[in-house]
Amino acid sequence: MKSYNVCLKDTVKKFTKKLFYSLFDCEQEEANSAYLEKTFISILSKLDIQNAEDIWKTFKSELPNIRKQLDDDAIAFETNDPASHCLEEIYLAYPGFHAISIHRLSHALHKLGVYILPRMMSEYIHGITGIDIHPGATIGDSFYIDHGTGIVIGETSIIGKNVKIYQGVTLGGIQVSKDLASTKRHPTIQDNVCIYANATVLGGDIVIGENSIIGANVWITHSVPKNSLVTYQTEIKIRPKKNGI
């Protein structure tokens, strides 16, 4: 019976937390620098990944750009959410920002050909926030997640700039089949699109055109032209109560 190093889950959890802290806190960055490098190399060694030192150097060199991109995301959160009081609140208390932070880190590793570690990082933050973003998903600048619980963004999704997504949104595939692994299975969302709660957008050929608004609860399996408004209408009846009923 083959043995799997499942205790790496605990190691990756700690590594991910310290990496997140170090990205935004200079004191944490200095305190955790040696730990992060040593732990990263150890994790990759246990996953039988070669050239761990070189991968770490490349990944570390990308961290300043990731930080800048996340600062733009934080501004998008503050700008779009009337419930926010300051930028500090976004960094400290917003699960959507926490989720996109770990995604941008894991996506950078995914692009370097490291797959299991980023997936473990994304599952760690999924468990905390309820937001499931595959490390392979490509997400543009100034991305805003409101509330976030139940969001699913598939591996081959492409999201443009200044996109807003609300809780329960799914960017998924129409079919689930292993022979589709190398194909684009998830939608493309162009710039300045807003997708409201519980909307479902399915299919690798689907493009939601720029500046469009996708209303709550819609089910989309066809492309939407730019500057569109897509809504789902249902009949709601309101009547006076009779005899307390």
Legacy VTK file of the C-alpha trace (Angstrom):
# vtk DataFile Version 3.0
C-alpha trace
ASCII
DATASET POLYDATA
POINTS 245 float
0.000 0.000 0.000
1.468 3.337 -1.040
2.047 5.940 1.647
1.136 9.596 1.105
2.690 12.451 3.070
-0.645 13.891 4.189
0.966 15.666 7.150
2.179 18.194 4.562
-1.268 19.745 4.949
-0.196 21.175 8.309
3.136 22.351 6.930
1.497 24.070 3.961
-1.077 25.723 6.223
1.664 27.285 8.351
3.752 28.181 5.301
0.798 29.884 3.601
-0.081 31.909 6.699
3.487 33.142 7.161
3.824 33.920 3.455
0.639 36.008 3.607
1.811 37.833 6.735
5.244 38.491 5.239
3.747 39.944 2.079
2.094 42.810 3.975
4.138 43.197 7.183
7.821 44.219 6.972
8.583 42.843 10.434
7.049 39.498 9.521
8.962 39.468 6.253
12.257 39.825 8.081
11.338 37.335 10.802
10.033 34.662 8.416
12.463 34.961 5.510
14.670 31.988 6.406
11.696 29.854 7.453
9.835 30.452 4.191
12.782 29.529 1.992
13.693 26.442 4.022
10.094 25.238 4.252
9.388 25.869 0.565
12.416 23.809 -0.471
11.463 21.057 1.987
7.867 20.891 0.684
8.979 20.665 -2.936
11.544 18.012 -2.042
8.822 15.895 -0.414
6.723 16.373 -3.559
9.669 15.130 -5.682
10.030 18.478 -7.479
13.497 19.301 -8.748
15.305 22.683 -8.724
13.428 23.886 -5.658
16.055 26.537 -4.876
15.780 28.070 -8.350
11.995 28.003 -8.219
12.057 29.772 -4.852
14.372 32.501 -6.158
12.099 33.111 -9.140
8.964 33.071 -7.013
10.504 35.402 -4.414
11.489 37.875 -7.145
7.816 38.096 -8.168
6.518 38.932 -4.685
6.881 42.736 -5.018
4.729 42.695 -8.170
2.171 40.466 -6.455
2.069 42.903 -3.523
1.469 45.819 -5.901
-1.327 43.943 -7.649
-2.939 43.136 -4.310
-2.724 46.759 -3.210
-4.762 47.599 -6.325
-7.235 44.857 -5.372
-7.560 46.348 -1.875
-8.335 49.752 -3.367
-11.026 48.117 -5.523
-12.558 46.593 -2.391
-12.596 49.915 -0.550
-13.937 51.783 -3.576
-16.782 49.348 -4.252
-17.950 48.382 -0.771
-19.965 51.070 1.040
-19.575 49.077 4.261
-15.785 49.526 4.322
-14.314 52.267 6.512
-10.658 52.272 5.472
-8.034 50.304 3.557
-6.694 48.743 6.743
-10.048 47.051 7.257
-9.730 45.379 3.842
-6.335 43.873 4.651
-7.334 42.738 8.123
-10.950 41.651 7.879
-12.134 40.873 4.344
-12.294 37.165 3.402
-12.532 38.037 -0.297
-9.260 39.922 -0.121
-7.667 37.061 1.833
-8.793 34.632 -0.869
-7.506 36.687 -3.802
-4.197 37.208 -1.970
-3.579 33.492 -1.657
-4.760 33.003 -5.224
-2.253 35.471 -6.643
0.532 33.725 -4.715
-0.565 30.233 -5.733
-1.119 31.305 -9.353
2.474 32.536 -9.565
3.669 29.097 -8.466
1.268 27.377 -10.847
2.808 29.320 -13.740
6.242 28.063 -12.642
5.081 24.476 -13.123
4.459 23.756 -9.442
0.976 22.271 -9.095
0.365 20.388 -5.842
1.613 23.073 -3.438
-0.537 25.851 -4.981
-3.546 23.550 -4.925
-2.963 22.860 -1.237
-2.662 26.604 -0.604
-5.932 27.259 -2.408
-7.712 24.508 -0.489
-6.433 25.938 2.802
-7.936 29.346 2.047
-11.069 27.701 0.607
-11.641 26.102 3.992
-11.305 29.460 5.754
-13.312 31.695 3.407
-15.631 29.377 1.473
-14.154 30.813 -1.737
-12.782 28.229 -4.189
-10.392 29.652 -6.792
-8.242 27.201 -8.717
-4.578 28.290 -8.883
-4.682 28.006 -12.673
-7.346 30.698 -13.072
-6.071 33.940 -14.610
-7.421 37.047 -12.858
-6.737 40.630 -13.946
-6.065 43.741 -11.891
-8.428 45.370 -9.400
-10.534 42.278 -8.746
-13.353 42.681 -6.231
-15.179 39.907 -4.372
-18.163 40.955 -2.249
-19.015 38.602 0.645
-17.621 35.691 -1.365
-19.027 32.579 0.303
-19.720 29.879 -2.261
-17.779 31.415 -5.162
-16.189 28.821 -7.484
-13.716 29.856 -10.184
-12.446 27.006 -12.346
-8.916 26.280 -13.526
-9.108 27.706 -17.055
-11.203 30.764 -16.216
-9.886 34.071 -17.548
-11.030 37.220 -15.754
-10.216 40.703 -16.999
-9.616 43.961 -15.137
-12.022 45.704 -12.763
-14.338 42.713 -12.454
-16.770 42.408 -9.532
-18.153 39.058 -8.367
-20.653 38.436 -5.581
-21.322 35.432 -3.352
-22.352 32.111 -4.842
-21.095 32.806 -8.370
-19.810 29.800 -10.330
-17.460 30.051 -13.301
-17.491 26.406 -14.278
-17.403 23.818 -17.023
-20.353 22.277 -18.821
-18.848 18.798 -18.841
-16.658 16.984 -16.341
-14.436 14.578 -18.220
-10.761 13.696 -17.775
-10.108 13.821 -21.512
-10.900 17.557 -21.389
-8.009 18.270 -19.021
-5.922 20.085 -21.625
-8.793 22.157 -23.053
-10.272 25.473 -21.920
-13.303 24.437 -19.909
-14.232 27.618 -18.059
-15.521 31.046 -19.129
-13.744 34.252 -20.070
-14.964 37.357 -18.257
-13.859 40.576 -19.930
-13.045 43.937 -18.314
-15.482 45.862 -16.124
-18.025 43.049 -15.771
-20.183 42.710 -12.655
-21.653 39.298 -11.772
-24.270 39.281 -9.021
-25.056 36.608 -6.436
-25.593 32.960 -7.389
-25.137 33.474 -11.121
-23.731 30.439 -12.958
-21.600 30.824 -16.085
-20.525 27.569 -17.749
-18.313 26.625 -20.668
-14.859 27.205 -22.077
-16.155 28.969 -25.188
-18.297 31.392 -23.202
-17.258 35.054 -23.207
-18.990 37.667 -21.080
-18.376 40.906 -22.959
-16.862 43.959 -21.340
-18.968 46.378 -19.329
-21.777 43.823 -18.931
-23.883 43.189 -15.847
-24.973 39.628 -15.048
-27.911 39.641 -12.661
-28.481 37.355 -9.701
-29.451 33.692 -10.195
-29.004 33.577 -13.978
-27.720 30.447 -15.742
-25.509 31.243 -18.746
-24.211 28.780 -21.343
-23.970 31.217 -24.257
-21.675 34.186 -24.783
-22.951 37.637 -23.862
-22.109 40.709 -26.007
-20.359 43.661 -24.437
-22.481 46.319 -22.692
-25.242 43.803 -21.935
-27.601 43.477 -18.976
-28.657 39.883 -18.269
-31.403 39.260 -15.724
-33.577 36.403 -14.520
-37.191 37.262 -13.862
-39.555 35.300 -11.735
-43.059 36.171 -10.637
-43.403 37.182 -7.018
-46.917 37.557 -5.609
-47.631 39.669 -2.554
-51.102 39.449 -1.027
-52.655 40.503 2.257
-52.944 37.909 4.969
-56.413 36.584 5.726
-57.333 35.315 9.160
-53.712 35.337 10.219
-52.610 33.149 7.290
LINES 1 246
245 0 1 2 3 4 5 6 7 8 9 10 11 12 13 14 15 16 17 18 19 20 21 22 23 24 25 26 27 28 29 30 31 32 33 34 35 36 37 38 39 40 41 42 43 44 45 46 47 48 49 50 51 52 53 54 55 56 57 58 59 60 61 62 63 64 65 66 67 68 69 70 71 72 73 74 75 76 77 78 79 80 81 82 83 84 85 86 87 88 89 90 91 92 93 94 95 96 97 98 99 100 101 102 103 104 105 106 107 108 109 110 111 112 113 114 115 116 117 118 119 120 121 122 123 124 125 126 127 128 129 130 131 132 133 134 135 136 137 138 139 140 141 142 143 144 145 146 147 148 149 150 151 152 153 154 155 156 157 158 159 160 161 162 163 164 165 166 167 168 169 170 171 172 173 174 175 176 177 178 179 180 181 182 183 184 185 186 187 188 189 190 191 192 193 194 195 196 197 198 199 200 201 202 203 204 205 206 207 208 209 210 211 212 213 214 215 216 217 218 219 220 221 222 223 224 225 226 227 228 229 230 231 232 233 234 235 236 237 238 239 240 241 242 243 244
